[in-house]
Amino acid sequence: MDLIEAKGLIQSRHPWELARAAFFNRLIRGVVRRGGPVRVLDIGCGDGWFSRQLLRRLPESSELVGWDLALTDDLLEAFSADLPEGMTLTHAEPGGTFDLILCMDVLEHVPDDLALLTDLKERFLRPGGHLVASVPAWMTLFGAHDLALRHYRRYTPRRGHQFMRAAGLEVLSKGGLFHGLAAVRGLQVARSGRAEPLEDPGTYTAADEAVGLGAWDAPAPITGLISAILRAEGLLSLAASAARVQIPGLSWWALCRKP
């Protein structure tokens, strides 16, 4: 979860976050299910919830480092309580190289996304290692929510693919995710108006206009129902990617490898 959206310690997870975790756990399982322990770097890990879910599914004795520059000392202390063995959270630059890097909903937050991705690949990803990235899709959907989350941009699938290759990565699979939510966001933007990205998103001051994931408090049956629908869309995304069919979604994802 983006720390901008967190409202203290999270008690209830948003259906989007639950379905997102299920999707990427399934995608990553196909990469690491054979072989021994792996070393994973989760960049922009937020409160570390997804990192915890993933570590449970990695081979025994794997190591996972959650790295987020927005983690303050107080947040680190709170989020690090009862961390599972093999997992650490940090706001300091980690050392060494990794078998797998997660860069999920991070690149839209920086002015020079290509420079960041290239640097991460060169310094932290071992040769032959994998990188999983996800970004918000379609600039036509850029609205107040993007401004509140300090986004510089959204990405078309074509730009995303070209961007990964420009960073020196081999794209193994890719696709859209959350297809139904793209239609919902389109209706929201049509009603409220499309926003223009700011030169410095940090100057945006109306963050309260966006409903953060941390504010979700719907009853468990509703959360479960919506999450199940979104999980089904995740299975559709994987099947479409395997068939080389691209279905538009609210997000775009890619599984890449460093040559």
Secondary structure, DSSP 8 states (H G I E B T S, - for coil): --TTT--SS-SS--HHHHHHHHHHHHHHHHHHSSSS--EEEEET-TTSHHHHHHHTTS-TT-EEEEE-TT--HHHHHHHTTT--TTEEEESS---S-EEEEEEES-GGGSS-HHHHHHHHHHHHEEEEEEEEEEEEB-GGG--HHHHHTT----B-HHHHHHHHHHTT-EEEEEEEE-HHHHHHHHHHHHHH------SSGGG---GGGS--GGG----HHHHHHHHHHHHHHHHHHHHHHHTT-----SEEEEEEE--
